Amino acid sequence: MISNRLKSIIKLVPKNSIVADVGTDHGYVPAYLIDEGISKKVIATDISQGSLNKIIGYVKERKLEEYIDTRLGNGLEVLKPYEADTVIIAGMGGLLIRDILEDSKEITDSINTFILQAMIGSKELREYLFNNNFEIIDENLIKEDGKYYEIIKAKHGKDCVEKEIYYEIPKKLIEEKHPLLQEYIESKLEYSKNILDEIIDKDGEKVKERIEELKRDINNYKEVLKIVKGQ
């Protein structure tokens, strides 16, 4: 019932935390957090009434109403300041996660730990975090059903990025020699090369800009790949 992606997210949740799981979907994560004694309480939220009804049913079936509070609403808007110390926002685009954090600043400022997993746009999400007084304290990369997932754990603080490529390929994963990192970078390199091959002979100002962007990406991937390989 709990996928490897969700287990990897759960591993980053602090012990004895009060968690807000935004866009909780089936409610499996809140139930697991309570069952395993990781969290004291979970606020499970979803923007869809249909999804929330499923969660409510699941919570009742598991007799967890005392520990899991279900709420209908958008992003962090259903929370009060300091009501949760940890927030999980997973399975959405990076730009949407950024907007959720930005649109409820009072709530965001009251939360200690942020566990974020973007389906796309992880680079843009990291840029937002680094530029808005967040510090990334941990990262993980997993592969499930042939797809890579990047998981970020952040808190309030100051951090900096020495190279632009570290927004996309996290320095933490390079330093810890993450076992999936080489194939992950190689997949990005291959993808960029394929797109470049498709558009290299086409004309137009925007196409030229895209070609230059892809060439920069390819060079950056190759540079980071050398570091990962220890060359």
C-alpha positions, -999 to +999 in steps of 0.1 A: +000+000+000+029+024+008+051+028-022+089+033-020+084+070-030+061+075+000+083+055+023+113+077+013+092+108+022+081+093+055+118+086+065+124+124+065+096+132+089+109+141+124+099+119+154+070+131+175+060+157+149+026+172+142+024+169+104+002+186+077+000+164+047-011+187+019-029+170-010-029+138+010-047+117-017-056+083-002-045+092+033-019+063+034+009+086+046-010+100+077-021+065+087+014+052+084+028+081+104+004+073+133+007+035+131+045+037+133+045+062+161+064+088+140+038+116+145+015+126+173-011+140+150-016+145+113-038+171+095-047+155+062-058+181+036-071+179+000-086+204-024-110+177-038-141+168-018-141+134-036-105+126-025-112+139+010-143+116+013-120+086+006-096+098+033-124+103+058-136+067+051-101+053+054-095+071+087-128+058+101-121+023+089-087+024+107-103+041+138-078+069+136-101+099+140-085+109+173-051+113+155-059+123+120-078+155+112-092+158+077-097+191+061-110+204+027-090+233+012-063+247-009-027+244+001-018+257+035-049+279+038-067+254+060-040+256+087-036+280+115-001+294+124+019+269+146-008+242+142+018+219+126+055+218+129+061+197+097+045+199+063+046+173+035+038+186+000+043+158-025+032+146-059+027+181-074+047+203-097+075+223-083+059+256-093+027+247-076+046+237-044+064+271-046+031+289-049+016+270-020+045+281+003+044+317-010+006+322-009+004+314+028+034+331+042+022+334+078+016+296+079+049+289+061+068+310+085+053+291+115+064+256+102+098+241+111+103+213+086+093+211+049+093+178+031+088+185-006+086+161-036+080+177-070+069+156-100+084+182-123+102+215-117+125+205-088+151+229-102+127+259-099+116+248-065+152+247-052+158+282-067+128+294-048+139+278-015+175+292-018+162+327-027+136+329+001+155+320+032+152+282+032+180+258+038+180+224+023+191+200+050+186+167+032+178+152-002+170+118-016+166+104-050+146+072-057+135+053-088+101+037-090+084+022-121+112+036-143+107+072-130+130+093-108+117+112-078+136+139-060+127+145-023+138+176-005+139+183+033+142+220+041+139+244+070+142+281+075+177+294+072+204+307+049+221+287+022+239+294-010+246+276-043+281+279-058+271+267-092+239+270-112+239+232-119+234+225-082+198+238-085+192+208-108+217+182-095+219+187-058+253+191-043+243+169-013+236+139-035+270+144-052+288+146-018+272+115-005+278+096-037+241+087-041+239+053-058+213+065-083+229+098-092+251+086-121+223+070-140+200+099-132+225+124-147+231+102-177+194+100-183+192+138-183+222+141-206+207+116-230+174+135-230+191+168-237+212+154-265+181+139-282+163+172-281+193+190-294+196+165-323+159+172-332+162+210-333+198+217-343+190+223-380+159+244-373+157+282-376+143+309-355+154+331-326+137+310-299+151+278-314+186+293-313+181+303-276+169+267-269+199+252-287+223+274-266+205+264-234+207+227-243+244+230-250+250+246-216+229+219-199+249+191-217+282+207-207+270+210-171+258+174-169+292+162-183+311+183-158+290+169-128+292+134-142+330+136-141+328+146-104+304+117-096+326+092-114+356+105-096+375+116-127 
